[in-house]
Amino acid sequence: MHEASIVLSLLDTLSSKCLEEGYSSIESVKLKIGMASGIMPEAIDFAFQAAKQDTVASNAELLIEMVPVGGSCSECGRNFEVDEKYVLKCPLCGSLSFRINKGHELDIVEMEVS
């Protein structure tokens, strides 16, 4: 489960930033995770709940926003979004010529501290 190593790195980053800015605890963290990122939100949440103990994020709530897969078609010229992990053809015209430009994210959007 690579989500555990992602969470450990995430907690290191969040804790460092929190303490660097002069705060003592993290109240909440909001992440954006792309549907095609290969990251399971349930596994991230499980790993976060386990790993946050004895850190400045021990009472933090984890909020996850899923980002749909999106792209643009070279054939019809339109942009599209789908709620699927994989896109094999343009969902609008069926063309095989398209570019995926979102859905692989793993971003820290915000952190509430005290």
N, C-alpha and C positions, 0 to 999 in steps of 0.2 A: 504494500500500500504506500505509494509515493506521496499520498496526501499528508502523512505524518511528517515527512521531511519538509514539505511545503509549509505546514503549520509551524514547525519549529523555527524555520527561517522567518516566517511572518511575525511570530512572537518576538524574535530577536530584533527585527526592524522596528516594530511598534514600541517595544519596551525602550529601546535606545532613544527613539524620537521623543517619547513621553518624558523620560528623565532629562534628556538634553534640553527640552523646553521648560523644565522646572516644575513639572507636574509629578504627582506620586501614584496615580492610579488611572487605569483605562476603564471607562464605563461602557463603551460600545465601540464596535468596529463594523464598518460596512464594506463588503467586498462585491465586485462585479466579476462573475465567472462566465466565460463563454461556453455555450452549449457544445461546441466542437473542441473544447480545450482538453478533453480527456480527464477532467477533474470531476469527481463525484461530490456534489455539495453535501450529501449526507455524511460521507467519509471525512470531509473537511470539518464539518460541525462536530462529529464524534471526536476527531483528533484534537480539535481546539478545546473542547470541554475537558479532555484528559490532560492536555499539555499546559493549560493556563494556570493550573494549581501552583501555588507558591511563586507567582509572578505578579507584576503590577497589573496584570489583566485578569487576576483571579476572580473578579466579580463581573467581568465584561460580558456583554451580550453580543453575539455574532449575528449580523444581518447579511444575508446573501441575496444579491439580485442576479438573476440569470439573464445573459445576453443572447438573443437569438442569432443564428447564423445569417449573415447578410452578404450580398455581393452585387456585382453589376454584370450584365450580359453584354458580350461583345457583338452579338447578333442583333438583338432588338434594342439595345442601348438603355434598357430600363434597370433600375435598382430593385432588389428584392430582399425579403427577409422570410425565413422559414423557421418553424419550431422543431427542427430535426437536427440530428448531429451531422448528417452527411448530405451533401448536395451532389447529385450525379449529372444533373442537367438543369438548365434554366427552368424554374417553375412557371415562368410566364409564357415562354415560347418553345421550350423543349430543346433549345440549342445546347451543344456540348462545349461551346466557347464562352466561358464566363470566368470571373475572378472573384474569389472570396475575400472580403475586406473586414469582416467582423465575425466574432463568435469564438475566437481563440484567447480571449482576454483572461487575465487574472490580475485585477487591479484593486489596490486599497483606495476606496473612494473617500472615506472619512473616518475619523477617530474622535470620539468624545472622551475628554479627559477631565480629571479634577485634581 
